[in-house]
């Protein structure tokens, strides 16, 4: 029990010690191991296959009404480049890390906007959830 309390305390310290310029780490979530925002980019490790996450990104871009500018694909990575209605760039990168593990990187705007990047991530998660039902 004492070990568990120490782990919870350590997690609370980590979560509350970040500054606005540093990384914010959240542990848990549906199909997500970790989420971090640093240097203008939101990074998430998703516990879903690469192709499934790629499809969810395509759906999210459509639902959010972004204009698809370019999609670059290779066997283990995809890069989606789009524009918001106001013309801000949206850059989504998907990197395969294994059969059931995929890294997702999102940047909205030139310098990165955490709030709008999290909106994209939330829409991707909703697209993944809709397909699971």
C-alpha positions as CSV (number, residue, x, y, z in Angstrom):
1,X,0.0,0.0,0.0
2,X,2.9,2.4,0.8
3,X,4.4,1.7,-2.5
4,X,1.2,2.6,-4.3
5,X,1.0,5.9,-2.4
6,X,4.5,6.7,-3.4
7,X,3.7,6.0,-7.0
8,X,0.6,8.2,-6.9
9,X,2.5,11.0,-5.2
10,X,5.3,10.8,-7.8
11,X,2.7,11.0,-10.6
12,X,1.1,14.1,-9.0
13,X,4.5,15.8,-8.7
14,X,5.3,15.1,-12.4
15,X,1.9,16.3,-13.6
16,X,2.0,19.5,-11.6
17,X,5.6,20.5,-12.0
18,X,5.5,21.4,-15.7
19,X,5.5,25.0,-16.8
20,X,3.8,26.5,-19.8
21,X,6.9,26.1,-21.9
22,X,7.7,22.6,-20.7
23,X,6.0,19.3,-21.5
24,X,2.7,18.2,-20.0
25,X,2.5,14.5,-19.5
26,X,-0.8,12.7,-19.0
27,X,-0.9,9.0,-18.3
28,X,-3.9,6.9,-19.2
29,X,-6.9,7.5,-21.5
30,X,-8.7,5.2,-23.9
31,X,-6.1,3.6,-26.1
32,X,-3.4,6.2,-25.1
33,X,-0.3,5.5,-23.2
34,X,1.0,9.1,-22.9
35,X,0.3,12.5,-24.2
36,X,2.9,15.3,-24.2
37,X,3.0,18.9,-25.6
38,X,6.4,20.4,-26.0
39,X,8.0,22.8,-28.5
40,X,4.7,23.4,-30.2
41,X,4.0,19.7,-31.0
42,X,1.5,17.4,-29.3
43,X,2.8,13.8,-29.1
44,X,0.7,10.8,-28.2
45,X,1.4,7.1,-28.2
46,X,-1.7,5.2,-29.3
47,X,-2.4,1.6,-28.6
48,X,-4.0,1.0,-32.1
49,X,-2.7,-0.3,-35.4
50,X,-1.0,2.1,-37.8
51,X,-3.6,1.8,-40.5
52,X,-6.5,2.3,-38.1
53,X,-5.0,5.5,-36.8
54,X,-4.3,6.7,-40.4
55,X,-8.0,6.2,-41.2
56,X,-9.1,8.0,-38.0
57,X,-6.9,11.0,-38.9
58,X,-8.5,11.2,-42.4
59,X,-11.9,11.2,-40.8
60,X,-10.9,13.8,-38.2
61,X,-9.6,16.2,-40.8
62,X,-12.9,15.9,-42.7
63,X,-15.1,16.4,-39.6
64,X,-13.1,19.4,-38.5
65,X,-13.5,20.9,-42.0
66,X,-9.8,21.2,-42.7
67,X,-8.7,21.4,-46.3
68,X,-6.5,18.5,-47.1
69,X,-3.3,19.8,-48.7
70,X,-1.0,16.8,-49.0
71,X,-0.7,13.2,-47.8
72,X,2.7,11.5,-47.9
73,X,2.8,7.8,-47.2
74,X,5.5,5.1,-46.7
75,X,5.3,1.7,-45.2
76,X,5.7,2.9,-41.6
77,X,4.7,6.6,-41.6
78,X,2.1,9.0,-42.9
79,X,2.2,12.8,-42.9
80,X,-1.1,14.7,-43.3
81,X,-0.7,18.4,-44.1
82,X,-3.9,20.4,-44.0
83,X,-5.1,24.0,-43.4
84,X,-7.7,25.4,-41.0
85,X,-10.5,27.6,-42.3
86,X,-8.4,30.6,-41.2
87,X,-5.4,29.2,-43.2
88,X,-3.3,28.0,-40.3
89,X,-1.2,24.9,-41.2
90,X,-2.1,21.5,-39.6
91,X,0.6,18.9,-39.6
92,X,-0.2,15.4,-38.4
93,X,2.5,12.7,-38.5
94,X,1.8,9.0,-37.8
95,X,4.8,6.7,-37.0
96,X,4.4,2.9,-36.6
97,X,6.0,1.6,-33.5
98,X,4.7,-2.0,-33.7
99,X,1.6,-4.0,-34.6
100,X,-0.6,-2.3,-31.9
101,X,1.5,0.8,-31.1
102,X,1.6,4.0,-33.1
103,X,3.1,7.4,-32.4
104,X,1.0,10.4,-33.3
105,X,2.4,14.0,-33.6
106,X,0.2,17.0,-34.2
107,X,1.1,20.7,-34.7
108,X,-1.5,23.3,-35.5
109,X,-0.2,26.7,-36.5
110,X,3.4,27.8,-37.3
111,X,4.5,27.8,-33.6
112,X,2.1,25.2,-32.4
113,X,-1.2,25.7,-30.5
114,X,-1.8,23.2,-27.7
115,X,-5.6,23.8,-27.5
116,X,-6.2,23.3,-31.2
117,X,-3.8,20.3,-31.3
118,X,-5.8,18.7,-28.5
119,X,-9.0,19.3,-30.4
120,X,-7.5,17.4,-33.4
121,X,-6.4,14.6,-31.0
122,X,-9.9,14.4,-29.4
123,X,-11.5,14.2,-32.9
124,X,-9.1,11.4,-33.8
125,X,-10.0,9.6,-30.6
126,X,-13.7,10.0,-31.4
127,X,-13.2,8.6,-34.9
128,X,-11.4,5.6,-33.4
129,X,-14.2,5.1,-30.8
130,X,-16.9,5.3,-33.5
131,X,-15.3,2.6,-35.5
132,X,-14.9,0.3,-32.5
133,X,-18.7,0.2,-32.0
